[in-house]
Amino acid sequence: MDLTALLKFAVENNASDIHLQAGAVPVVRVAGQIRSLDLPALQNNEARQIIADLLPPAHASDMNAALVRGVDFSYSADGLSRFRCNAYSHLGKPGLVMRVIPSSPPAMEALNLPEILEDIALEQRGLILVTGTTGSGKSTTLAAMLDLINQTYRTKIITIEDPVEYLYENKKSLISQLEVGQDTPSFEQGLRQALRQDPDVILVGELRDVETLRIALRAADTGHQVFSTVHSSDAAQTVERIIAMFPPNERQLLLSQLAKSVEAIISQRLVTTHEGKRLPAVEILRGTPVMEKFVLENKLNELSDYIAAGEVGMQSFDQHLLEMYQAQKISGTQALRWSTNAEAMSLAMRGIRRVGGGATS
């Protein structure tokens, strides 16, 4: 199989992912849908050779061990694109998934994101979390926000990623990109390094453990702007997951730091338009005194209603989905599929809103 030709085909057809697995035909994902290609199934030795050709030297020396534990790495195809890769073992056979990463970060306006996200990106303070499931566009949104800072302010930006995805060109800012495994052994150590390198803005690819979280909160608390991601379905669940990481003996201190440091939690779901394109439905929680009070008093169940009140640019998933439906960008089926409360969404689509447990038009 000609890998270069396959990658070119994927990029030209706007595929988001390429799946190569021994014993199966190559597959691409286009507009969220898996599509098998008219190619023969990959043989075991073919799949192993493709992975061996792409693996960084640190993993290539013991490919079997790398496949068993699963390994993330990046790959650049000259003149084509970058790819975030994950090599793995499946029933003792090799597999590879390649996520297509454009050669440069997209502009905010090109992503159809709410305009308030530009204001959030340029706040120059606090903890900003972008959350969602795998493949919901978190990395792309973060890249657009960082590049907006890069174009606007004279700052020092440090990213810590596993692996590095988008590559940035220095514009007004100076950008250092650290790849876990190559430039630093872990997110935690990378964040410790970053704090000694005179940063203004820090991107931590993912908050995976309590020590990384602890240092990120400390950085935000001391005046840095910190971006990161969390795998969670909405803003309220994001706060719950972070709090669940707190050790009991540090809970009150970390809770206070979290409540004071959060500038925004941006949650995303990708929905399909009538034309087959994918647009982000976005929920936005802003860091305000009210939000801080809810977090400190463990009233997380009240966050959803607070978001829906719409203060300072906040919005719920269902509000954004309804807006896209009314603008005829998405179908009612898509709005219901991705809504948080399908029953309330169904009523809202018919011009009915709930009032005190009843309904009114």
Secondary structure as GFF3:
##gff-version 3
##sequence-region A 1 361
A	DSSP	alpha_helix	3	12	.	.	.	ID=ss1
A	DSSP	beta_strand	15	21	.	.	.	ID=ss2
A	DSSP	beta_strand	27	30	.	.	.	ID=ss3
A	DSSP	beta_strand	33	36	.	.	.	ID=ss4
A	DSSP	alpha_helix	44	54	.	.	.	ID=ss5
A	DSSP	alpha_helix	57	60	.	.	.	ID=ss6
A	DSSP	alpha_helix	63	69	.	.	.	ID=ss7
A	DSSP	beta_strand	71	77	.	.	.	ID=ss8
A	DSSP	beta_strand	81	90	.	.	.	ID=ss9
A	DSSP	beta_strand	93	101	.	.	.	ID=ss10
A	DSSP	three_ten_helix	108	111	.	.	.	ID=ss11
A	DSSP	alpha_helix	116	121	.	.	.	ID=ss12
A	DSSP	beta_strand	126	131	.	.	.	ID=ss13
A	DSSP	alpha_helix	138	152	.	.	.	ID=ss14
A	DSSP	beta_strand	156	161	.	.	.	ID=ss15
A	DSSP	beta_strand	174	179	.	.	.	ID=ss16
A	DSSP	alpha_helix	187	195	.	.	.	ID=ss17
A	DSSP	beta_strand	201	204	.	.	.	ID=ss18
A	DSSP	alpha_helix	210	221	.	.	.	ID=ss19
A	DSSP	beta_strand	225	230	.	.	.	ID=ss20
A	DSSP	alpha_helix	235	244	.	.	.	ID=ss21
A	DSSP	three_ten_helix	248	250	.	.	.	ID=ss22
A	DSSP	alpha_helix	251	261	.	.	.	ID=ss23
A	DSSP	beta_strand	262	272	.	.	.	ID=ss24
A	DSSP	beta_strand	278	286	.	.	.	ID=ss25
A	DSSP	alpha_helix	289	296	.	.	.	ID=ss26
A	DSSP	three_ten_helix	300	302	.	.	.	ID=ss27
A	DSSP	alpha_helix	303	308	.	.	.	ID=ss28
A	DSSP	three_ten_helix	311	313	.	.	.	ID=ss29
A	DSSP	alpha_helix	317	326	.	.	.	ID=ss30
A	DSSP	alpha_helix	332	338	.	.	.	ID=ss31
A	DSSP	alpha_helix	342	349	.	.	.	ID=ss32
A	DSSP	beta_strand	353	355	.	.	.	ID=ss33
A	DSSP	beta_strand	358	360	.	.	.	ID=ss34
###
